[in-house]
């Protein structure tokens, strides 16, 4: 049964985009692009590529730590989640990475996705804490940092929480087994490494947005630190598809006190959407389409003689047994 079209989000996305564009003339948008700094644009593109590589590395480390997942499987789930995030409100679809693996692996991947996105949220909260020192008096900023420090043990103790929860659901053998596997595959000693990678990814994300701002308007790095975390939060709200319209409106509003023209702010936010959200989603769609076309391009005889060891029936009840010629990526060890 086909799911109904979420007309509420469609109408809201179009409405927010129309309101934003009506408040900013196309002449301002064209003028900002006319003064584009190509060098800053290339630096932003480099930061986005480095961000994608680091996110893929972190995700593969998580998957390889709890199961015999290959790099190809990790990339498929990550990029497939990006594709789903593009067509869902607030990029909620990124939580659906588990649908791109076999049925018996979905619980593991769902737990890892929740942990990965929680680490990303913690990194964003870290940036929010840093921005408070630029926006509010120091006592209030210190209070915000204290709240962040209070959440740190909870994040680093995630494997212990899973292990404790698995003991409470022992009657549910399927769930208990997957919880125990994820908890044992993510020992506490590895948590700081994943936290550092999440902070590094957030730093690259912030740098990319800063260079996009510099490409349209000369501004300081402190401007990006003070505004980007709240622009990112606005774009992740489940109000429009991919955050389109909401992100651009928030950028124009938050950057105006820093003498950034509305046209430049909207252009920078639009390019961030293209580089940071649309580009990975297009890669994910292309990946899935190519995988579906491979049996047709190779032909039935060639496909029978050379089976694809990484992609089987989604609902297969039998676990995958790798053949000796498979190149299995080793799990990432703690540094």
Helices and strands as residue ranges (DSSP letters): H 7-23, H 26-34, H 38-66, H 71-86, G 92-100, G 103-105, H 106-135, H 138-156, H 158-168, H 173-185, H 188-216, H 221-236, H 246-255, G 256-258, H 262-273, I 274-278, H 279-305
